[in-house]
């Protein structure tokens, strides 16, 4: 293999191995301005977009032991990788490709399993990791808050009825 090709394969291998998930997309008909906008959206979630030759992607994927992607390696192919939250990256990808007629999501790979376009779109519809954490915290906090309200209301009722004195303070 020529040194130039080795360099390109190493570069593609680094992109494919950047995270536990990646997405391959077709970028037919996308303008330079759209690509720049897409890169900014991906950067916001910690991901990157790079274009590579299909033969280079195939060699790098084989070296990494990734599933066979030969069926989708045709035309212009972009690699989207990186980012800690695969749902947030998928959401950015899906949002961008909603309004593009000729461009499309080819496939995704998550934990070395191939995802179809529909599965990538479903992943993009899921809440991001910060959203899930906020929902979990809210669920955990709600019972404690309700219990404090019940106890507080019980103490108020007892004080109103005069049946119980306020707790004595330690002096």
Secondary structure, 3 states (H helix, E strand, C coil): CCHHHHHHHHHHHHHHCCCCEEEEEECCCCCHHHHHHHHHHHHHCCEEEEECCHHHHHHHHHHHCCCCCHHHCCCCEEEEEECCCHHHHHHHHHHHHHCCCCCEEEEEEECCEEECHHHHHHHHHCCCHHHHHHHHHHHHHHHHHHHHHHHHHHHHHHHHHCCCCCCCCCC
